[in-house]
């Protein structure tokens, strides 16, 4: 499934508390969606906007545990671009 068809929507972060998710489940679901989006190449700014964070730095601070794999991927992509 492409990121453009991801289950995450801008209104998910502001869904009413009467949704079918309990508070813990809802936050766990949002964390999973954010981690999957970041790990699959979604720009951090897009994830920030979808989750309703006040800034991209908030998103990156919260989801920095996804970063190690992203760092390796970025390095590999750079090497491929340089080496051809």
Secondary structure by P-SEA (a helix, b strand, c coil): ccccccccccccccccccccccaaaaaaaaaaaaaaaaaacccaaaaaaaaccccaaaaaaaaccccaaaaaaaaaaaaaaaac
